[in-house]
């Protein structure tokens, strides 16, 4: 089913244009090197334009993999392709697994998430939709369309999948190390509240803890002992493995990796200054 004629799913002409222009995204994200304003997470601000953290995160991240899967299922029909090769579905599966964790599961694992300004939400949503259209178009019929297009690359694909898999697990591990900071703070607050109740100095059984929404500390486990934003590094290596699976000439996968670095690296340096 065609949602937007020529764009969802994308025609070859529109896909080639979008994929070409998407390579220039770092020119726009370069503004983050000189502007510290980033109203999300630890640098969130009070604003009437804020969206609750978990709602914002899910609604700006999930449309990416949903769009990619939609294109994968709809574009072949537009191109009269009977089926897509296993390599295409392998990459689509890895992309989907990552975002099922990142967009759906992760927010529910977090005790709390700071609000996100609607500007950041709209920017992230746009990133997801454009990126998914570029990668989905390549996987859905504008890239390899037969098993012969993947021939002779088995070892490179296997190496890429190993890199992707271990980096994905490392990403989850370091994410959970960050979550443990707030879990530990919540446990400490609960113990202190319980102690006050036992001593009769609290407000009774209804006393609540102060919350952990704005608690940030430097983690020390894993790669955090060497890199401040270890979870960012793991995600970059993960998508480098993804690019390797698609082949060095897979422009959408390469562009995705470079665009992620271009927007996340200045954010990491901003966090270091913070």
N, C-alpha and C positions, 0 to 999 in steps of 0.2 A: 504494500500500500504506500503510495506516494503522499508524504505529508506536505512538502513544499516543493513544487515543481522545479527541477534542476538543482536543488540543494539538499533535500532530504528525501531520498538518497541523492548524492551529488552526481551531476553529469560529469563526463570526463573533462570537459572544458572548464567547468566551475571548480572541479576538484584540483586540477592542475594549477589554476590561478590561486586558489586558496592555499595550496601547499607551498607554492612559490612565495607568496606574501607572508606566510606564517614564519618563514625563516628570518624575517626582519623583526620579529618580536623583541629580541634583546635591545633594539634601539629604543623601544618604549620603556622596557623594564629598567633601563639605565637610569631613569629618574630616581630610582630608589637609592642610588649612590649619593645623591645630594639632598634628598628629602627624607627626614626621619619619621614623618607622619605615616603611621601604619596602624590604624585603629582595630586591631585584632589581637587576641591572646594577651600576653603580658604587657603589651603596649596599647591595649584597648582604652577607650576614653568614654566618659559619660556623654551620651548624645541621644536625642530623640529619634535618630535614624538608626539606632542599634537594633540588631536582630539577636534573639537569644542564641547563645553559642552553639548548642547542639542542633537546633533547628537550622541555623545558618549553615553549619558544616555539612549536614546531610543533604540539604537542598542545593548546595553549590558543588558538591563533589559527585553525588550519585548520577546526575544526568550524563556524565561522561561515558561511563561504561554502558549505560542504557542506550545512548545514542549510537555507540559503536556496534552493539549487538543488533540494534534496529537496522543499521546500514548493512551489516553482514547478512541479514535475512532478506532484506528487500532489494538491494542492489543487483544481486545475481539474476533476479527475475526480470529486471529492467534491461539487463545485458544478455538475456536469453542463455544464461549459464545454468547447466543442470546441477552442478555441485561445485564446491570449492575444495581445494586440496587440504590434506591434513595439516600442513605447515601453517596455513592461514588460521585454522581453528585452534591450533596450538598457541599461537601468539594472542589470539582473541581470548582464549581461556586464561592465559597468564595475566593479561590486562584486567580481565573481569575479577579474578581472584584477588589481585592487589586492591582493587577498589571496593570489593565487597568487604574487605577488612578495613580499609582506610575510611570509606564513606559511611558504611552501615554499622559494622561491629565496633569500631574504635570509639565513636561517641558514647556508646552505651557502657564501654569499659571505663571511660573517664568518670571520675567522681563529679567533676564540674568542668565547664568550659566558659571562658570569658566571652562576653558579647562581641559580635562582629558588626562593624559599620556596614551599611548597605552598599557603600562604594566598593569595599573589599569583596563583599558577597557577589556583586554584579561582575566585578573583574574576574574573580575566580570561576564563576559560572561561564563567562564568555571563554575563558581559557579552556575549560573542560569541553565545551561544545565544539570549538574550532579544532582543538587537538584530536578529539574523537572522530570528527568528520574527516580529517586528514588521514589518520591511521585506519579508520574504518573503510574509507574509500579504497585505500591501497589493499587492505585485506579482503574487501568485498567484491573486487572484480577489476579494479584499475591497476592492480599489481599482479602478482603471480596468480595464474588461473588453472594450472595443471600441475601434477606431481613432477613433471619434467622441469618445471621452473625451480624446483627445490633439489633437483638431482645433483649429486656430487658435493653436497654441503652438510652431510650428516654429522660429521665430527664437529664442525663449527657450531651447528645447532645444539648438539649435546653439551658442548662447553658453555655455550651461552645460557642454556637452561640450568646448568649447575651454578653458574655465577648468579643468575637470577634467583634461584631457589635459596641459596645460602644467604644472599643479601636480603631477601624478603624476610627470612627468619631472623636475621640480625636486626632488621628494621623493627620487627615486632618486639624483640628482646629489649632494645633500647627505648622503644616507646613505653614498655611496661616499667622500665626502670624509672622513667619520669613519673609515671602514675604512682609508683610506690612512694614517692616523696609526699604526695598528698594523702595517700592511704595511711602512711605513718603519722602524718600531722593530724589526721582525723582520729586515729587511735589514741594519740597523745591527748587530744582535746577531750575525748570521751573519758579517758582515765582520770583526768583532772576534774571533769565535771562530776564523775562518780565519787571521787574523793571528797569534793565539796558537799555533795549530798549526804554522804556518810557522816561528815563532820557537822552537818546541820547548818552550814553557812551558805548553802545555795538557795535557789528559789523553789526548791521542792522537786517533785518528780517531773515537773514540766520543764525544767531547765534545759536549754539547748546549747549546743556548742556554737562557736562564732563562725564556723564554716571555713572551707579551704579554697575558695574560689580564686584568691589572689596570693597563694603561697607558691613561691618559686625559690628553688635552691639548686646549687650546682651538683649534678649527679657525678658519681665517681666510678661506677662499675663499667665493665666492658671497655669499649672504645672511648667512652667518656673520659677515661684517664689520659687520653691523648688528644682528643678532638672535642671541642665544646658542643658541637652539633653533630654528634655521631649518627643520629637517626637520619639527618639530611644526607650525610656521606653514604650511608648504606642504601638509601633510596637512589642516589645517583649511580652507584655501582649496579644496582638492580636493573635500572633502565639501560645501562651500558650493555648488560647481558641480553636484554630484550632487543637492542639494536643489533647485537651480534647474531642473534637468531634470525632476524630478518635479512641480514647481509649488510655489508658496509655501504651498499648502494641503496639501502632502504631510507629514502629521504625523510619520510614522516617520523620514523623511529629516531633517527639522528636528530632531527629538529626538536622532537619532544625532549630528549636528554639535554640538549643545549639550552632550550627555553626554560626548563626546570632549573638548571644551574644559574641561569641569568637572573631569575626572579628570587631564588632561594638563597643564593650566596650573599647578596647585599642584606637580606633579612637576617642571616646568621651574624654578619658583622655588626648589624644594628643591635642584635641581641647581646653580643659581646660587650658593646659599649654600654648598654643598659645595665 
